[in-house]
Amino acid sequence: MIITVSGSPGTGTSTLSRILSKELGLRWVNSGELFRKIASDRGISLKELGRIAEESPEVDYLIDDAQRAMAKEAGGVFEGRISGHVLDADLKILLKAERRVRAERIAAREEKLVEDALWESRIREECEARRYEKYYNIDVDDFSVYDLVIDTGTWNEKGVVAIALAAVRSLEDGGKSPL
């Protein structure tokens, strides 16, 4: 089984991916970790790799290729901003939440001011949106590729997990079909 979990920073993608991976006995592949590994292998900062990624699709394509190879090999839960766009998955989940809610979560997690998290999130999201539009012709505000969109500003962790697991169980019981 291949499941993608996408969403902006602070929506809970790592939390949901980790829990789904454990509950379903699937491996968890985090594209952010792949990005960090590339930076580490090259001996550069994440910020520098981000600049490189904005100038050339090479980094994004490396991550995409790695995800595709791992998905083909053994499936799993694939967490990444555009994993739902680049992988052929059984279930594509998007998590969303208002920017302020996400910034508050990031600020708490990273021990920084909410205003700083708001500013950093806006800059990062704008950079990524430009990259994905330029390299893939993906509009990050178009949710039509996803099977399930969950507002994590509405639902708590248990609720989000219950919704996602219900979707997975439905697939296991016969898959997607029109009503």
MODELLER restraints for C-alpha pairs under 7 A, 6 or more apart:
rsr = mdl.restraints
at = mdl.atoms
rsr.add(forms.Gaussian(group=physical.xy_distance, feature=features.Distance(at['CA:1:A'], at['CA:75:A']), mean=5.26, stdev=0.5))
rsr.add(forms.Gaussian(group=physical.xy_distance, feature=features.Distance(at['CA:1:A'], at['CA:76:A']), mean=6.23, stdev=0.5))
rsr.add(forms.Gaussian(group=physical.xy_distance, feature=features.Distance(at['CA:1:A'], at['CA:90:A']), mean=6.36, stdev=0.5))
rsr.add(forms.Gaussian(group=physical.xy_distance, feature=features.Distance(at['CA:2:A'], at['CA:71:A']), mean=6.57, stdev=0.5))
rsr.add(forms.Gaussian(group=physical.xy_distance, feature=features.Distance(at['CA:2:A'], at['CA:75:A']), mean=4.78, stdev=0.5))
rsr.add(forms.Gaussian(group=physical.xy_distance, feature=features.Distance(at['CA:2:A'], at['CA:76:A']), mean=5.08, stdev=0.5))
rsr.add(forms.Gaussian(group=physical.xy_distance, feature=features.Distance(at['CA:2:A'], at['CA:77:A']), mean=6.07, stdev=0.5))
rsr.add(forms.Gaussian(group=physical.xy_distance, feature=features.Distance(at['CA:2:A'], at['CA:89:A']), mean=4.88, stdev=0.5))
rsr.add(forms.Gaussian(group=physical.xy_distance, feature=features.Distance(at['CA:2:A'], at['CA:90:A']), mean=5.36, stdev=0.5))
rsr.add(forms.Gaussian(group=physical.xy_distance, feature=features.Distance(at['CA:2:A'], at['CA:91:A']), mean=6.80, stdev=0.5))
rsr.add(forms.Gaussian(group=physical.xy_distance, feature=features.Distance(at['CA:3:A'], at['CA:76:A']), mean=6.33, stdev=0.5))
rsr.add(forms.Gaussian(group=physical.xy_distance, feature=features.Distance(at['CA:3:A'], at['CA:77:A']), mean=4.79, stdev=0.5))
rsr.add(forms.Gaussian(group=physical.xy_distance, feature=features.Distance(at['CA:3:A'], at['CA:78:A']), mean=6.09, stdev=0.5))
rsr.add(forms.Gaussian(group=physical.xy_distance, feature=features.Distance(at['CA:3:A'], at['CA:89:A']), mean=5.60, stdev=0.5))
rsr.add(forms.Gaussian(group=physical.xy_distance, feature=features.Distance(at['CA:3:A'], at['CA:90:A']), mean=5.91, stdev=0.5))
rsr.add(forms.Gaussian(group=physical.xy_distance, feature=features.Distance(at['CA:3:A'], at['CA:91:A']), mean=4.87, stdev=0.5))
rsr.add(forms.Gaussian(group=physical.xy_distance, feature=features.Distance(at['CA:3:A'], at['CA:92:A']), mean=5.87, stdev=0.5))
rsr.add(forms.Gaussian(group=physical.xy_distance, feature=features.Distance(at['CA:4:A'], at['CA:77:A']), mean=5.76, stdev=0.5))
rsr.add(forms.Gaussian(group=physical.xy_distance, feature=features.Distance(at['CA:4:A'], at['CA:78:A']), mean=4.66, stdev=0.5))
rsr.add(forms.Gaussian(group=physical.xy_distance, feature=features.Distance(at['CA:4:A'], at['CA:79:A']), mean=5.79, stdev=0.5))
rsr.add(forms.Gaussian(group=physical.xy_distance, feature=features.Distance(at['CA:4:A'], at['CA:83:A']), mean=5.90, stdev=0.5))
rsr.add(forms.Gaussian(group=physical.xy_distance, feature=features.Distance(at['CA:4:A'], at['CA:84:A']), mean=5.44, stdev=0.5))
rsr.add(forms.Gaussian(group=physical.xy_distance, feature=features.Distance(at['CA:4:A'], at['CA:89:A']), mean=6.63, stdev=0.5))
rsr.add(forms.Gaussian(group=physical.xy_distance, feature=features.Distance(at['CA:4:A'], at['CA:91:A']), mean=6.44, stdev=0.5))
rsr.add(forms.Gaussian(group=physical.xy_distance, feature=features.Distance(at['CA:4:A'], at['CA:92:A']), mean=4.82, stdev=0.5))
rsr.add(forms.Gaussian(group=physical.xy_distance, feature=features.Distance(at['CA:4:A'], at['CA:93:A']), mean=5.87, stdev=0.5))
rsr.add(forms.Gaussian(group=physical.xy_distance, feature=features.Distance(at['CA:5:A'], at['CA:13:A']), mean=6.09, stdev=0.5))
rsr.add(forms.Gaussian(group=physical.xy_distance, feature=features.Distance(at['CA:5:A'], at['CA:17:A']), mean=6.58, stdev=0.5))
rsr.add(forms.Gaussian(group=physical.xy_distance, feature=features.Distance(at['CA:5:A'], at['CA:78:A']), mean=6.13, stdev=0.5))
rsr.add(forms.Gaussian(group=physical.xy_distance, feature=features.Distance(at['CA:5:A'], at['CA:79:A']), mean=4.76, stdev=0.5))
rsr.add(forms.Gaussian(group=physical.xy_distance, feature=features.Distance(at['CA:5:A'], at['CA:80:A']), mean=6.46, stdev=0.5))
rsr.add(forms.Gaussian(group=physical.xy_distance, feature=features.Distance(at['CA:5:A'], at['CA:84:A']), mean=7.00, stdev=0.5))
rsr.add(forms.Gaussian(group=physical.xy_distance, feature=features.Distance(at['CA:5:A'], at['CA:92:A']), mean=6.34, stdev=0.5))
rsr.add(forms.Gaussian(group=physical.xy_distance, feature=features.Distance(at['CA:5:A'], at['CA:93:A']), mean=4.83, stdev=0.5))
rsr.add(forms.Gaussian(group=physical.xy_distance, feature=features.Distance(at['CA:5:A'], at['CA:94:A']), mean=5.81, stdev=0.5))
rsr.add(forms.Gaussian(group=physical.xy_distance, feature=features.Distance(at['CA:6:A'], at['CA:13:A']), mean=6.34, stdev=0.5))
rsr.add(forms.Gaussian(group=physical.xy_distance, feature=features.Distance(at['CA:6:A'], at['CA:79:A']), mean=5.90, stdev=0.5))
rsr.add(forms.Gaussian(group=physical.xy_distance, feature=features.Distance(at['CA:6:A'], at['CA:80:A']), mean=5.16, stdev=0.5))
rsr.add(forms.Gaussian(group=physical.xy_distance, feature=features.Distance(at['CA:6:A'], at['CA:81:A']), mean=4.79, stdev=0.5))
rsr.add(forms.Gaussian(group=physical.xy_distance, feature=features.Distance(at['CA:6:A'], at['CA:82:A']), mean=6.26, stdev=0.5))
rsr.add(forms.Gaussian(group=physical.xy_distance, feature=features.Distance(at['CA:6:A'], at['CA:83:A']), mean=6.38, stdev=0.5))
rsr.add(forms.Gaussian(group=physical.xy_distance, feature=features.Distance(at['CA:6:A'], at['CA:84:A']), mean=6.50, stdev=0.5))
rsr.add(forms.Gaussian(group=physical.xy_distance, feature=features.Distance(at['CA:6:A'], at['CA:93:A']), mean=6.23, stdev=0.5))
rsr.add(forms.Gaussian(group=physical.xy_distance, feature=features.Distance(at['CA:6:A'], at['CA:94:A']), mean=4.77, stdev=0.5))
rsr.add(forms.Gaussian(group=physical.xy_distance, feature=features.Distance(at['CA:6:A'], at['CA:95:A']), mean=6.18, stdev=0.5))
rsr.add(forms.Gaussian(group=physical.xy_distance, feature=features.Distance(at['CA:7:A'], at['CA:13:A']), mean=6.28, stdev=0.5))
rsr.add(forms.Gaussian(group=physical.xy_distance, feature=features.Distance(at['CA:7:A'], at['CA:81:A']), mean=5.48, stdev=0.5))
rsr.add(forms.Gaussian(group=physical.xy_distance, feature=features.Distance(at['CA:7:A'], at['CA:94:A']), mean=5.49, stdev=0.5))
rsr.add(forms.Gaussian(group=physical.xy_distance, feature=features.Distance(at['CA:7:A'], at['CA:95:A']), mean=4.87, stdev=0.5))
rsr.add(forms.Gaussian(group=physical.xy_distance, feature=features.Distance(at['CA:7:A'], at['CA:96:A']), mean=5.92, stdev=0.5))
rsr.add(forms.Gaussian(group=physical.xy_distance, feature=features.Distance(at['CA:8:A'], at['CA:81:A']), mean=6.55, stdev=0.5))
rsr.add(forms.Gaussian(group=physical.xy_distance, feature=features.Distance(at['CA:8:A'], at['CA:96:A']), mean=6.94, stdev=0.5))
rsr.add(forms.Gaussian(group=physical.xy_distance, feature=features.Distance(at['CA:9:A'], at['CA:102:A']), mean=6.80, stdev=0.5))
rsr.add(forms.Gaussian(group=physical.xy_distance, feature=features.Distance(at['CA:10:A'], at['CA:102:A']), mean=4.27, stdev=0.5))
rsr.add(forms.Gaussian(group=physical.xy_distance, feature=features.Distance(at['CA:10:A'], at['CA:103:A']), mean=6.62, stdev=0.5))
rsr.add(forms.Gaussian(group=physical.xy_distance, feature=features.Distance(at['CA:10:A'], at['CA:105:A']), mean=5.78, stdev=0.5))
rsr.add(forms.Gaussian(group=physical.xy_distance, feature=features.Distance(at['CA:10:A'], at['CA:106:A']), mean=5.64, stdev=0.5))
rsr.add(forms.Gaussian(group=physical.xy_distance, feature=features.Distance(at['CA:11:A'], at['CA:95:A']), mean=5.81, stdev=0.5))
rsr.add(forms.Gaussian(group=physical.xy_distance, feature=features.Distance(at['CA:11:A'], at['CA:96:A']), mean=5.62, stdev=0.5))
rsr.add(forms.Gaussian(group=physical.xy_distance, feature=features.Distance(at['CA:11:A'], at['CA:97:A']), mean=5.83, stdev=0.5))
rsr.add(forms.Gaussian(group=physical.xy_distance, feature=features.Distance(at['CA:11:A'], at['CA:102:A']), mean=5.91, stdev=0.5))
rsr.add(forms.Gaussian(group=physical.xy_distance, feature=features.Distance(at['CA:11:A'], at['CA:152:A']), mean=6.17, stdev=0.5))
rsr.add(forms.Gaussian(group=physical.xy_distance, feature=features.Distance(at['CA:13:A'], at['CA:79:A']), mean=6.64, stdev=0.5))
rsr.add(forms.Gaussian(group=physical.xy_distance, feature=features.Distance(at['CA:13:A'], at['CA:95:A']), mean=6.72, stdev=0.5))
rsr.add(forms.Gaussian(group=physical.xy_distance, feature=features.Distance(at['CA:16:A'], at['CA:161:A']), mean=6.36, stdev=0.5))
rsr.add(forms.Gaussian(group=physical.xy_distance, feature=features.Distance(at['CA:17:A'], at['CA:28:A']), mean=6.61, stdev=0.5))
rsr.add(forms.Gaussian(group=physical.xy_distance, feature=features.Distance(at['CA:17:A'], at['CA:77:A']), mean=6.19, stdev=0.5))
rsr.add(forms.Gaussian(group=physical.xy_distance, feature=features.Distance(at['CA:17:A'], at['CA:79:A']), mean=6.42, stdev=0.5))
rsr.add(forms.Gaussian(group=physical.xy_distance, feature=features.Distance(at['CA:18:A'], at['CA:28:A']), mean=6.53, stdev=0.5))
rsr.add(forms.Gaussian(group=physical.xy_distance, feature=features.Distance(at['CA:21:A'], at['CA:27:A']), mean=5.67, stdev=0.5))
rsr.add(forms.Gaussian(group=physical.xy_distance, feature=features.Distance(at['CA:21:A'], at['CA:28:A']), mean=5.60, stdev=0.5))
rsr.add(forms.Gaussian(group=physical.xy_distance, feature=features.Distance(at['CA:21:A'], at['CA:77:A']), mean=6.04, stdev=0.5))
rsr.add(forms.Gaussian(group=physical.xy_distance, feature=features.Distance(at['CA:26:A'], at['CA:76:A']), mean=4.84, stdev=0.5))
rsr.add(forms.Gaussian(group=physical.xy_distance, feature=features.Distance(at['CA:26:A'], at['CA:77:A']), mean=6.45, stdev=0.5))
rsr.add(forms.Gaussian(group=physical.xy_distance, feature=features.Distance(at['CA:27:A'], at['CA:76:A']), mean=4.76, stdev=0.5))
rsr.add(forms.Gaussian(group=physical.xy_distance, feature=features.Distance(at['CA:27:A'], at['CA:77:A']), mean=6.12, stdev=0.5))
rsr.add(forms.Gaussian(group=physical.xy_distance, feature=features.Distance(at['CA:28:A'], at['CA:76:A']), mean=5.86, stdev=0.5))
rsr.add(forms.Gaussian(group=physical.xy_distance, feature=features.Distance(at['CA:28:A'], at['CA:77:A']), mean=4.83, stdev=0.5))
rsr.add(forms.Gaussian(group=physical.xy_distance, feature=features.Distance(at['CA:28:A'], at['CA:78:A']), mean=6.07, stdev=0.5))
rsr.add(forms.Gaussian(group=physical.xy_distance, feature=features.Distance(at['CA:29:A'], at['CA:77:A']), mean=6.13, stdev=0.5))
rsr.add(forms.Gaussian(group=physical.xy_distance, feature=features.Distance(at['CA:29:A'], at['CA:78:A']), mean=4.83, stdev=0.5))
rsr.add(forms.Gaussian(group=physical.xy_distance, feature=features.Distance(at['CA:29:A'], at['CA:79:A']), mean=6.06, stdev=0.5))
rsr.add(forms.Gaussian(group=physical.xy_distance, feature=features.Distance(at['CA:30:A'], at['CA:78:A']), mean=6.09, stdev=0.5))
rsr.add(forms.Gaussian(group=physical.xy_distance, feature=features.Distance(at['CA:30:A'], at['CA:79:A']), mean=4.78, stdev=0.5))
rsr.add(forms.Gaussian(group=physical.xy_distance, feature=features.Distance(at['CA:30:A'], at['CA:80:A']), mean=6.27, stdev=0.5))
rsr.add(forms.Gaussian(group=physical.xy_distance, feature=features.Distance(at['CA:31:A'], at['CA:63:A']), mean=6.60, stdev=0.5))
rsr.add(forms.Gaussian(group=physical.xy_distance, feature=features.Distance(at['CA:31:A'], at['CA:79:A']), mean=6.01, stdev=0.5))
rsr.add(forms.Gaussian(group=physical.xy_distance, feature=features.Distance(at['CA:31:A'], at['CA:80:A']), mean=5.02, stdev=0.5))
rsr.add(forms.Gaussian(group=physical.xy_distance, feature=features.Distance(at['CA:32:A'], at['CA:80:A']), mean=6.80, stdev=0.5))
rsr.add(forms.Gaussian(group=physical.xy_distance, feature=features.Distance(at['CA:34:A'], at['CA:63:A']), mean=6.39, stdev=0.5))
rsr.add(forms.Gaussian(group=physical.xy_distance, feature=features.Distance(at['CA:36:A'], at['CA:46:A']), mean=6.59, stdev=0.5))
rsr.add(forms.Gaussian(group=physical.xy_distance, feature=features.Distance(at['CA:39:A'], at['CA:45:A']), mean=6.02, stdev=0.5))
rsr.add(forms.Gaussian(group=physical.xy_distance, feature=features.Distance(at['CA:39:A'], at['CA:46:A']), mean=5.92, stdev=0.5))
rsr.add(forms.Gaussian(group=physical.xy_distance, feature=features.Distance(at['CA:39:A'], at['CA:49:A']), mean=5.99, stdev=0.5))
rsr.add(forms.Gaussian(group=physical.xy_distance, feature=features.Distance(at['CA:53:A'], at['CA:59:A']), mean=5.56, stdev=0.5))
rsr.add(forms.Gaussian(group=physical.xy_distance, feature=features.Distance(at['CA:53:A'], at['CA:60:A']), mean=6.74, stdev=0.5))
rsr.add(forms.Gaussian(group=physical.xy_distance, feature=features.Distance(at['CA:54:A'], at['CA:131:A']), mean=5.85, stdev=0.5))
rsr.add(forms.Gaussian(group=physical.xy_distance, feature=features.Distance(at['CA:57:A'], at['CA:135:A']), mean=6.18, stdev=0.5))
rsr.add(forms.Gaussian(group=physical.xy_distance, feature=features.Distance(at['CA:64:A'], at['CA:86:A']), mean=6.77, stdev=0.5))
rsr.add(forms.Gaussian(group=physical.xy_distance, feature=features.Distance(at['CA:68:A'], at['CA:87:A']), mean=6.43, stdev=0.5))
rsr.add(forms.Gaussian(group=physical.xy_distance, feature=features.Distance(at['CA:84:A'], at['CA:92:A']), mean=5.45, stdev=0.5))
rsr.add(forms.Gaussian(group=physical.xy_distance, feature=features.Distance(at['CA:84:A'], at['CA:145:A']), mean=6.99, stdev=0.5))
rsr.add(forms.Gaussian(group=physical.xy_distance, feature=features.Distance(at['CA:84:A'], at['CA:146:A']), mean=6.74, stdev=0.5))
rsr.add(forms.Gaussian(group=physical.xy_distance, feature=features.Distance(at['CA:85:A'], at['CA:145:A']), mean=6.77, stdev=0.5))
rsr.add(forms.Gaussian(group=physical.xy_distance, feature=features.Distance(at['CA:91:A'], at['CA:147:A']), mean=6.22, stdev=0.5))
rsr.add(forms.Gaussian(group=physical.xy_distance, feature=features.Distance(at['CA:92:A'], at['CA:146:A']), mean=4.94, stdev=0.5))
rsr.add(forms.Gaussian(group=physical.xy_distance, feature=features.Distance(at['CA:92:A'], at['CA:147:A']), mean=5.21, stdev=0.5))
rsr.add(forms.Gaussian(group=physical.xy_distance, feature=features.Distance(at['CA:92:A'], at['CA:148:A']), mean=6.46, stdev=0.5))
rsr.add(forms.Gaussian(group=physical.xy_distance, feature=features.Distance(at['CA:93:A'], at['CA:146:A']), mean=5.75, stdev=0.5))
rsr.add(forms.Gaussian(group=physical.xy_distance, feature=features.Distance(at['CA:93:A'], at['CA:147:A']), mean=6.10, stdev=0.5))
rsr.add(forms.Gaussian(group=physical.xy_distance, feature=features.Distance(at['CA:93:A'], at['CA:148:A']), mean=4.86, stdev=0.5))
rsr.add(forms.Gaussian(group=physical.xy_distance, feature=features.Distance(at['CA:93:A'], at['CA:149:A']), mean=5.88, stdev=0.5))
rsr.add(forms.Gaussian(group=physical.xy_distance, feature=features.Distance(at['CA:94:A'], at['CA:146:A']), mean=6.34, stdev=0.5))
rsr.add(forms.Gaussian(group=physical.xy_distance, feature=features.Distance(at['CA:94:A'], at['CA:148:A']), mean=6.27, stdev=0.5))
rsr.add(forms.Gaussian(group=physical.xy_distance, feature=features.Distance(at['CA:94:A'], at['CA:149:A']), mean=4.73, stdev=0.5))
rsr.add(forms.Gaussian(group=physical.xy_distance, feature=features.Distance(at['CA:94:A'], at['CA:150:A']), mean=6.35, stdev=0.5))
rsr.add(forms.Gaussian(group=physical.xy_distance, feature=features.Distance(at['CA:95:A'], at['CA:149:A']), mean=5.84, stdev=0.5))
rsr.add(forms.Gaussian(group=physical.xy_distance, feature=features.Distance(at['CA:95:A'], at['CA:150:A']), mean=5.00, stdev=0.5))
rsr.add(forms.Gaussian(group=physical.xy_distance, feature=features.Distance(at['CA:95:A'], at['CA:151:A']), mean=5.94, stdev=0.5))
rsr.add(forms.Gaussian(group=physical.xy_distance, feature=features.Distance(at['CA:95:A'], at['CA:152:A']), mean=6.38, stdev=0.5))
rsr.add(forms.Gaussian(group=physical.xy_distance, feature=features.Distance(at['CA:96:A'], at['CA:150:A']), mean=6.23, stdev=0.5))
rsr.add(forms.Gaussian(group=physical.xy_distance, feature=features.Distance(at['CA:96:A'], at['CA:151:A']), mean=4.86, stdev=0.5))
rsr.add(forms.Gaussian(group=physical.xy_distance, feature=features.Distance(at['CA:96:A'], at['CA:152:A']), mean=5.97, stdev=0.5))
rsr.add(forms.Gaussian(group=physical.xy_distance, feature=features.Distance(at['CA:97:A'], at['CA:151:A']), mean=5.44, stdev=0.5))
rsr.add(forms.Gaussian(group=physical.xy_distance, feature=features.Distance(at['CA:97:A'], at['CA:152:A']), mean=5.48, stdev=0.5))
rsr.add(forms.Gaussian(group=physical.xy_distance, feature=features.Distance(at['CA:97:A'], at['CA:153:A']), mean=4.95, stdev=0.5))
rsr.add(forms.Gaussian(group=physical.xy_distance, feature=features.Distance(at['CA:98:A'], at['CA:153:A']), mean=6.82, stdev=0.5))
rsr.add(forms.Gaussian(group=physical.xy_distance, feature=features.Distance(at['CA:100:A'], at['CA:118:A']), mean=6.80, stdev=0.5))
rsr.add(forms.Gaussian(group=physical.xy_distance, feature=features.Distance(at['CA:101:A'], at['CA:153:A']), mean=6.67, stdev=0.5))
rsr.add(forms.Gaussian(group=physical.xy_distance, feature=features.Distance(at['CA:103:A'], at['CA:114:A']), mean=5.80, stdev=0.5))
rsr.add(forms.Gaussian(group=physical.xy_distance, feature=features.Distance(at['CA:103:A'], at['CA:117:A']), mean=5.09, stdev=0.5))
rsr.add(forms.Gaussian(group=physical.xy_distance, feature=features.Distance(at['CA:103:A'], at['CA:118:A']), mean=5.11, stdev=0.5))
rsr.add(forms.Gaussian(group=physical.xy_distance, feature=features.Distance(at['CA:104:A'], at['CA:114:A']), mean=5.46, stdev=0.5))
rsr.add(forms.Gaussian(group=physical.xy_distance, feature=features.Distance(at['CA:106:A'], at['CA:117:A']), mean=6.36, stdev=0.5))
rsr.add(forms.Gaussian(group=physical.xy_distance, feature=features.Distance(at['CA:107:A'], at['CA:113:A']), mean=5.66, stdev=0.5))
rsr.add(forms.Gaussian(group=physical.xy_distance, feature=features.Distance(at['CA:107:A'], at['CA:114:A']), mean=5.17, stdev=0.5))
rsr.add(forms.Gaussian(group=physical.xy_distance, feature=features.Distance(at['CA:107:A'], at['CA:117:A']), mean=5.69, stdev=0.5))
rsr.add(forms.Gaussian(group=physical.xy_distance, feature=features.Distance(at['CA:129:A'], at['CA:140:A']), mean=6.23, stdev=0.5))
rsr.add(forms.Gaussian(group=physical.xy_distance, feature=features.Distance(at['CA:132:A'], at['CA:138:A']), mean=5.41, stdev=0.5))
rsr.add(forms.Gaussian(group=physical.xy_distance, feature=features.Distance(at['CA:133:A'], at['CA:139:A']), mean=5.94, stdev=0.5))
rsr.add(forms.Gaussian(group=physical.xy_distance, feature=features.Distance(at['CA:150:A'], at['CA:160:A']), mean=6.95, stdev=0.5))
rsr.add(forms.Gaussian(group=physical.xy_distance, feature=features.Distance(at['CA:152:A'], at['CA:160:A']), mean=6.78, stdev=0.5))
